């Protein structure tokens, strides 16, 4: 298992097939205020590719991977990552699979849908969240930050396999796929200024 760290863009020689895990690190959780700092990827092979990004976000190789319609992007809480990717990189980051969305559709017996909770329950992996609120805009990321960023994508392929079993068990795959198709548009609404509104409400 190797964590690869890059500045500015993903190298041209890095390629993926079928599905990639995607996560982002930002200065905070406000789409309107906080900027995108890091995008991390994994092809499910045990390696992570961590890209530090900043204005003017000239990242053609990273954008090409995220925009590739032949690559399913596996997220945990896709709505936020998709919004940040759309706002700062100008791509929709689809097609989408969101492990948190599946958890909320199928695990109605609990309110624990965080990545840490799912990795513990289904993979027997304990994730540390110690670096979650660290300074992701730092010029040099610490070893702890790199490990944290990597952990957020290294387990998503395995977790998707577990979530697929739940979808089939509960008969909610069609609902999940409808949610996945809508998530890029829900993220676009967030970016456009409707983050907290239910636009379908009366």
N, C-alpha and C positions, 0 to 999 in steps of 0.2 A: 504494500500500500504506500503510495507516494502522493504528497501534496505538492502541486506545482503552483508557484506564485508568479504572476505576471503584472506588469504595470502598463496601463494604456489600452491594451487589446489582447485578445487571444491570438497566439501565434498561428500563422497560416497553415502549418502542418498538422494541427490538432483537428481530428475529425471524430465523428460519432455516428452510430447507426441505431435506428429504430426508436430508442427512447433515451432521454437525458434527464437527470435530476437537476433542478434549478432552484437557487435561492438568492436572496439579496441581503446586503447589509447597508443600512442607511444611518444618517445622523439622528434619526428619531422616527416616530411613527405617524407624523403628519405629512400627508401627501402634498399639501399646499406649501409647507414650510421647509421640510427636511429633504436633503439631497441624497441621491444614490452615490454610494462609495465603493461597493464591492459587489461583483456578481460571481457566484461560484457554481460550477457545473461538475457533474460526474456521469460517466457513461455506464456505471454499474459494474465496473471492473476493479473497484477498490481504489482507484486513483481519483483525486479531486483536482480541478483546475480553477484557481482562484484569481480573478482579474480585478485589480484596483483600477477604478475609473474616476474621471473628473472632467470638468468642463474643458474643452467644448464637446466631450464625449464622442470623439472621432474614433469609433471602434468598429470598422467594417467587418472584420472577421467574427467578432462576437455577435454583431447584429445579424449576420448571415446565418449563423447557427440558430439563434433564437427565432428567426423568421422562417426557418426551413419547414415547409409543410409536411415533409416526410419524417420529421422527428417529433414524437410525442414528448412534451415537456411535463415532467412530474414535479409538482410543487407540494408544499404543505402550507396552507393558507395562500392559495394562488391569487386571490383578489388583491392583496397588497403588493406582491411581487410583480404581477402583471401591470398594475398601475404605475409603479416606479419604472419598470422597463419601458412602458409606453411613453411616459412623460419625458424621460431622459434619453432613451435610445431610439424612440420613434417607431418601435415595432410592437406587434400585439402578442408575441410570445406564445403562439398557439401552434398545433392543437394541445389541449390541456388535459392533465389528470391531476386532481387535487386530493391528497390523502385526508386532509382535514374535512373536506366536504363529504367524503365517503363515511368518515367516522361519525359525522353529525347525522347523516342519513340512516346509518345502520346501528350505531351504538346509542340508542335512545334511552338506555338504562343508566347513563352517566353523563356528567357535564365536563368530563376530563377528555379533551380532544387535542391537547397540545402534542407536539412532536415528541417531547420527552416522555409523556404518558404512554403514547402508542409504542415507542421503541422499547420501553420497559415491559409493557404487557405482551407484545407480540414477538419481539426479537430478543428479549432478555438483555437489552443494552441500556446502560445508564448514561445518559447524556448530561454533561455539565453545562449549565447556563451562566457560568461565572462571567464570561466575556460579553454577554448579550448587550449590555449598555455601555460598552467601552467606546473609545474614540475611533470610529471606523474611517475617519478622514485623515488619520495620522499618515505621514509620509512613509513611515516604515511600520508595518504590522508586526506585533510581537508573535512569538511562537505560540502563545496561548490563543491569540486571535486567529491565527492560521488554523490551528487544530479545531477551534470552535466552528469556524466557517466551513471547514471540510466536513465535520460531523453532521452539519445540517443537510448535506446532500448524499453522503456515503451510504445511508441506509434506506433511501427513498425507493429504490427499485425493489428491495426485499419487502418493504412495507406495502408497496402497491400490490404485490402478490397476496399478502395477507388480507388487504382490503378487498381485493377481487373476490376472495372466498366469502367475505361478509356480504358483498353485493349480491352474489348468487344465492346465498342462504336466505337473505331477506327479500329477494325478488325485486331489488330496487336499482338494477343496472340502467334501465331506461331513464329513470329519474336522474341518476348520477350523470349520465351522458348528456342529458338536456342541460343540467347545471354546468357541466364542463364547457358546452358550446356557448353558454351565456356569459360565463365568467369574464372573457375579454371585454364584452360590452359593459358589464357591471363595473369593471375597472375603468373603462373609458368614462362612465358616468362619474366615478370618483374624481378622476382627473379634471373633468369639466365643471365640478363644483357641486355635485349631488352625493356627497359621501354618506350622509346619515338619513336621507329621505327614502321612504318606500314610495316610489313613483306610481305603484299600482294601487296604493291606498285611495280611499274615497276622497 
